[in-house]
């Protein structure tokens, strides 16, 4: 059972590993990121951040979608973390997911700040708006105890 999908450019780190995993009651974390599957150093760093007693799986986007659609993940309380809005959009539209938390995205010269730690390009804003228009619940929250901000209210 999917308990959460989160965009965070840092993927798995302290506040995600402990605050969110605990708040969601997750017993398995899926890092859905193609670049990490090919980067032994990043993979090792992510494994070091895994909370004790929680299963960690790292898959590319395509294999993550296959796993979610096959039912193999149904036995877990699964928390999925992606690095980008584009990856979240792909998972949501190809694996029948209808809720997303925007947690942290890098500020660049091409992004617009829409909240304390969420910065989106015009393309990402369009993707988020498309998800909202299809009826998906898109929220912005850094940590689970923060007040939920609906993306539709700040875009």
Buried (B, 14 or more C-beta within 10 A) or exposed (E): EBBBBBBBBBBBBEBBBBBBBEBBEBBBBBBBBBEBBEBEEBBEBBEEBBBEEBEBBBBBBEBBBBBBEEEEBEEBBBBBBBBBBBBBBBBBBBBEBEBBBBBBBEEEEEBEEBBEBBBBBEEBBBBBBEBBEEEBBBBBBBEBEBEEBEBBEEB
